[in-house]
Amino acid sequence: MNAPAAICRIYISSGHNFFGRHSQPAGEHPAAEVTDVKCRAGFGLEGDRFYGYRPDYKGQVTFFKWETLLAAREKFWLPALAPSVFRRNVVVEGIDLDQLLARRFTLGGVEFEGTGEARPCHWMNSVVAPGAEDWLMGQGGLRAKVLTDGKLSVGRVALWLAQEVG
């Protein structure tokens, strides 16, 4: 199946602000917006905090829906809410991320495997608004592994779905 889609934003960060910091203050590593990023099979996104984190890590890259950002802006009355606060790598439009769970897919010429939901954490109540963690349950994004080397770029891209993994 081939479907038109768009990559709206790409973010990488050199360090963790929330991951592994439960009961500690948030980190201060900014999410840098880039127009393209190199993807390395088995490693993740070059320059990102999870790049080469550990072998076969299931969260080498995370995806987030632009439509969820727009809904969050409306729900929490935050018209200037930046997509970077969600700490996801690739913000996409026109893609049902749920259909990519446990599937291989190609986006922008790079092959990925959807490994699970990118669940929101309690930090969302601080960086978005009170109640954001609960509101984001089931729409926090998609975690994936990078299966082929390539480059993702902001803009219109093709989405190809392959077989289910399992």
N, C-alpha and C positions, 0 to 999 in steps of 0.2 A: 504494500500500500504506500502510495506517495501522497503527501499532503503539503500544501504551502504553509509556511510558518515564518516567524521572524524572531531573531535574537535582538532584543531591545537594549540590553545592557550586559556587560561582562565585568565581574569584580574578582580581584585577587587580594589577598592580605598576607603579609609576611608573618603574622602571629595571631594567636587566639585571644579573643576578647571574652568568650563565654565558655567554650569547650574546656572541660576539666577544671573549671574555676568555681564550682559550687561552693557556697558559703564564703567566697572571697570577692573582693571588688572586681568589677569588669576590667578587662585589659584595655589598653589604649592604642591598639593597632588599627589604623584606618583601613577601610576597604577601598582599594584604589580602582577607579573605573578605567578600563582599557578598551580599545576598539577591537583588539584581537588578542588571542592567547594561543600558545602552543600546547597541544595535548600530547601526552606521552603514554603509550600503552603500559598499563600496570603501575604507573606512577601518579598520574593526575595532571593538573595544570601547572606549567612552569611558573615559579614565583609565588605560588599559593602555599598557605600554611599546612595543607594536607599533602603536598607534593612529596611522594616517597615516604609517607608517614609509616606504613608498615606493609609487608607483602600481602597482596590480595585484599587490601582495605576496601570496604564496600562504599565508602563515601569520598572517593577520589575527586568527585565533582558533584555539585548540587545544582538543581534547577528550581526555578520559582516562576509562577505564572504572573504575567503583567496584569491579567484580569483580577487576580487576588490582591495585588497592590492597589488597584483602583477601588475595589470593594472595601479594603481597609481604610483608605482615605475617606471614603464616604461614611463608613460605620463609626469611625472614631473622630470624625470632624477634623481631619488633618490633611487639608488639600496639598500641603507641601511635603508630605511624608516621602522620604527618599527610599528608593528600593534597596539601597545599601544597608539599611538598618536590619534587614532580615538575615544578613550574612550568608546569602546564597551566591553561588558563582555566576550562574547564567540565568538571566531573566528572559523568558520567552513569551510570545503571544501566539494564540491560535493553536495551542497544543494541549490536549487533555493528558496531563502527566500521569493520571491514574492508569491509563491504558498502556503505559510504558513499564509498569511494575512487572518484574520477572520476565522481561522481554529484552531482546537485543534490538537496537534501533540505530539508524544512522542519521545524524543531524549535521548539516553543513559539511558532509564528506567525512566525518569522524564517527566511528562506531563505538557505541556505549552499551552497557547492560544495566537496566534499571534494577536496583537491588533493594529498595525500600523507601518508605516515607521519610522525609527529612522533618522529623517531629519538632514542633516549636518547644522552647524551654521557658522556664519562669522569667528569664531575662526580658522576654517580649513585653511583659507587663511594665517594665521600666523604660525600655527604649521606644515602644510604640505607645501604649496606654494601658491602664488597668483593665484586665479582662481580655487582653490580646492573646495570651497563651491559649485560653480555652476557645476563643473564637477561631484561632488558626488550626485547631485540631482537625486533621483530615485534609488540610489545604496548606500545609507548611512546606511543600515542595517534594522533590524527588532526589534521592541519593543514587549515585551510579558509579560504575567502574568504567575506566577508559580502556577500550579494547584495541584501538589502532592509533598510530601516530597521525597527527594532522593539526590543522589550525582552525579555530572557530573565529568568526568575525561578526560584528554587529551588522544586521541587515536581513533581507529576505533570504530564507534558506529552504531547502527541501528536507522533509522528514520521511524516512523510509523505515517501515516496521518490518522486522524479521521474525523468526520463530520465537515461541515462548521458551524460556529457560526452565529446565526443571527436571 
